[in-house]
């Protein structure tokens, strides 16, 4: 009798757990729409990615990604508020709700994705760790930095990568840790450090800010994989989907030849089923994300496709002058690959 009673209770509990509706997703999306603006976490100052120009306006690849997402959500790229964050504060700002999304040159790693209450989304930039030294130093390889004092940024993957590299090669170094790139740059110029260890893109931006960029060189070696991607809070699948498929839409637009200049014309004239879905002529993609059918059109009109964003901020005609490299489309030998949008 007692066993039957326990069994009956267990059956009821199991049935409740099995059939109970899941916790409602979409709290972030609801908050963003109710607020009427996107709150986007960015770098405090990183040429090419997020930096204030002489008028105090934020510019850069990460900034454009934020503006494009605002356009997808609201039809207006100006409905975004930027929150500059340091390496040590960026992830807490996401988990605490201070920002809705982080577009801040942040490497996606397993432990960041699994243990910090975050979700890493589709990478949008591929980089690697390197070292910058004085051009007159005679140093050409990282192993020649044995015994060096190296500037590093607190709370970045570069700290661990540098320590692992020197340990692996049975070399020694002295770390000097800073919160901001400008602090590390100034320490390098003042001779407090023999080298600055960071992602190559960051080092290129730092070198550009030197009085004489030619007096500094970035070693050719890349000692790590540093895929930058957006981060959102864990547990909100609806918001995760919006950001994920927004990034993929920028990739697909470039692959399909859709630009800021021609997106409206293509939307009005194309008979291609895939493009009609992507551009909202048939509304199922926007409907699935609870967005306006023209969400992709609005984003592309505002900031362009991924290639346009890259070239404007990082490419050969920009101050940084970077080649596409791994950040080229997969059809041209790179890693930029849009998941099928159907």
Rosetta blueprint (number, residue, H / E / L):
1 X L
2 X H
3 X H
4 X H
5 X H
6 X H
7 X H
8 X H
9 X H
10 X H
11 X H
12 X H
13 X H
14 X H
15 X H
16 X H
17 X H
18 X H
19 X H
20 X L
21 X L
22 X L
23 X L
24 X L
25 X L
26 X L
27 X H
28 X H
29 X H
30 X H
31 X H
32 X H
33 X H
34 X H
35 X H
36 X L
37 X L
38 X E
39 X E
40 X E
41 X E
42 X E
43 X E
44 X L
45 X L
46 X E
47 X L
48 X L
49 X L
50 X E
51 X E
52 X E
53 X L
54 X L
55 X L
56 X L
57 X L
58 X E
59 X E
60 X L
61 X H
62 X H
63 X H
64 X H
65 X H
66 X H
67 X H
68 X H
69 X H
70 X H
71 X H
72 X H
73 X H
74 X H
75 X L
76 X L
77 X L
78 X L
79 X L
80 X E
81 X E
82 X E
83 X E
84 X E
85 X E
86 X L
87 X L
88 X L
89 X L
90 X H
91 X H
92 X H
93 X H
94 X H
95 X H
96 X L
97 X L
98 X L
99 X L
100 X L
101 X E
102 X E
103 X L
104 X L
105 X L
106 X L
107 X E
108 X L
109 X L
110 X H
111 X H
112 X H
113 X H
114 X H
115 X H
116 X L
117 X L
118 X E
119 X E
120 X E
121 X E
122 X E
123 X E
124 X E
125 X E
126 X E
127 X E
128 X L
129 X E
130 X E
131 X E
132 X E
133 X E
134 X E
135 X H
136 X H
137 X H
138 X L
139 X L
140 X L
141 X L
142 X H
143 X H
144 X H
145 X H
146 X L
147 X L
148 X E
149 X E
150 X E
151 X E
152 X E
153 X E
154 X L
155 X L
156 X L
157 X H
158 X H
159 X H
160 X H
161 X H
162 X H
163 X H
164 X H
165 X H
166 X H
167 X H
168 X H
169 X L
170 X L
171 X L
172 X L
173 X E
174 X E
175 X E
176 X E
177 X E
178 X E
179 X L
180 X L
181 X H
182 X H
183 X H
184 X H
185 X H
186 X H
187 X H
188 X H
189 X H
190 X L
191 X L
192 X L
193 X L
194 X L
195 X E
196 X E
197 X E
198 X E
199 X E
200 X H
201 X H
202 X H
203 X H
204 X H
205 X H
206 X H
207 X H
208 X H
209 X L
210 X L
211 X L
212 X L
213 X H
214 X H
215 X H
216 X E
217 X E
218 X E
219 X L
220 X L
221 X L
222 X L
223 X L
224 X L
225 X L
226 X E
227 X E
228 X E
229 X E
230 X E
231 X E
232 X E
233 X E
234 X L
235 X L
236 X L
237 X H
238 X H
239 X H
240 X H
241 X H
242 X H
243 X H
244 X H
245 X H
246 X H
247 X H
248 X H
249 X H
250 X H
251 X H
252 X H
253 X H
254 X H
255 X H
256 X L
257 X L
258 X L
259 X L
260 X L
261 X L
262 X L
263 X H
264 X H
265 X H
266 X H
267 X H
268 X H
269 X H
270 X L
271 X L
272 X L
273 X H
274 X H
275 X H
276 X H
277 X H
278 X H
279 X L
280 X L
281 X L
282 X L
283 X L
284 X H
285 X H
286 X H
287 X H
288 X H
289 X H
290 X L
291 X L
292 X L
293 X L
294 X L
295 X H
296 X H
297 X H
298 X H
299 X H
300 X H
301 X H
302 X H
303 X H
304 X L
305 X L
306 X H
307 X H
308 X H
309 X H
310 X H
311 X H
312 X H
313 X H
314 X L
315 X L
316 X L
317 X L
318 X L
319 X L
320 X L
321 X L
322 X L
323 X L
324 X L
325 X H
326 X H
327 X H
328 X L
329 X E
330 X H
331 X H
332 X H
333 X L
334 X L
335 X L
336 X E
337 X L
338 X L
339 X L
340 X L
341 X L
342 X L
